Amino acid sequence: MTATDRALELTRAAAEAAADKLGDQIVAFDVSDQLSITDVFLIVSGNNDRQVRAIKDGIMDHLLTLGAKPLRREGEREGRWILIDFGEIVVHVMHQEERAFYALERLWSDCPSIDLMLMRS
């Protein structure tokens, strides 16, 4: 099983929105073979709590224009690790320190990565 076309569309749109807010180290994994609850994990880093929240806002605003609504959000108050569950994709916007500590890339390294084709200017 692989991620659906819709999941890939949302993932790339979320990645672009994160890049627009200067999100760093943007990666995505197709977790559809490992998990039945979602197709993709998108992971993004921010330099500080304010930037983490701004990245989250940018992603939410952009995905809402594509008709995707979050099913669940966690961590917004602290701004250190914000999780946004859109069903097809789960977005992790993390402060760099949390990202280094939890090392989600290592946990999901056996899953295929997704080419995000980011257009950075």
C-alpha positions in Angstrom: 0.0 0.0 0.0 1.2 3.5 -0.7 0.0 7.0 0.2 -3.0 8.2 -1.8 -2.7 10.9 -4.4 -4.7 13.2 -2.1 -2.3 12.6 0.8 0.6 13.4 -1.4 -1.1 16.6 -2.7 -1.8 17.7 0.9 1.8 16.8 2.0 3.4 18.8 -0.7 1.0 21.8 -0.1 1.8 21.6 3.7 5.5 21.5 2.9 5.3 24.5 0.7 3.4 26.4 3.3 6.0 25.5 5.9 8.8 26.6 3.6 7.0 29.9 3.1 7.2 30.4 6.9 10.9 29.5 6.8 10.4 26.0 8.2 13.6 24.0 8.2 14.5 20.3 7.6 11.2 19.5 6.0 10.8 15.8 5.4 7.9 13.4 4.8 7.5 9.7 5.1 5.0 7.4 3.6 3.8 5.5 6.7 0.8 3.8 5.0 2.4 0.3 5.2 3.1 0.7 8.9 0.0 2.6 10.1 -3.7 2.2 9.2 -4.6 5.6 10.6 -2.7 7.9 8.2 -0.7 7.8 5.0 2.0 10.4 5.6 4.0 12.0 8.4 5.4 15.4 7.6 8.1 16.8 9.9 9.2 20.4 10.0 11.5 22.3 12.4 11.2 25.9 13.6 13.9 27.9 15.4 11.7 29.2 18.3 8.2 28.9 19.7 6.9 31.8 17.7 8.1 30.4 14.4 6.7 26.9 15.2 3.3 28.6 15.7 3.7 30.6 12.5 4.5 27.5 10.5 1.5 25.7 12.0 -0.7 28.7 11.1 0.6 28.8 7.5 0.0 25.0 7.0 -3.5 25.2 8.5 -4.5 28.2 6.4 -3.2 26.7 3.2 -4.7 23.2 3.7 -8.0 24.7 4.6 -8.1 26.4 1.2 -7.7 22.8 -0.3 -10.6 21.6 1.7 -8.6 19.7 4.4 -9.8 20.2 7.9 -7.8 19.2 11.0 -9.3 16.3 12.9 -7.1 17.0 15.9 -4.4 19.4 17.1 -2.1 19.1 20.0 0.7 21.2 21.6 -0.4 24.6 20.3 -0.1 26.3 23.7 3.5 25.3 24.4 4.6 25.8 20.8 7.4 23.3 21.1 5.9 20.3 19.2 2.6 20.9 17.4 0.8 17.9 15.9 -1.9 18.5 13.4 -3.9 15.4 12.2 -5.6 15.9 8.9 -6.5 12.3 8.5 -4.5 11.5 5.4 -1.5 13.2 6.8 -0.1 14.0 10.2 2.0 17.1 10.5 4.7 17.5 13.2 6.0 21.1 13.6 8.8 20.9 16.1 11.2 23.2 17.9 14.7 22.1 16.8 15.5 20.9 20.3 12.5 18.6 20.5 13.2 17.3 17.0 16.8 16.4 17.9 15.6 14.7 21.2 12.7 12.7 19.8 14.4 11.9 16.4 11.3 10.9 14.5 13.3 10.4 11.3 15.2 7.6 13.0 11.9 6.0 14.2 10.4 6.1 10.7 13.6 5.6 8.7 12.4 2.2 7.4 9.5 4.0 5.6 10.0 5.5 2.2 10.6 9.2 2.1 8.5 11.4 -0.1 10.1 13.8 -2.7 8.6 17.1 -1.7 9.9 19.1 -4.8 10.0 22.3 -2.8 10.4 25.5 -4.8 12.5 27.7 -2.5 13.3 31.2 -3.8 
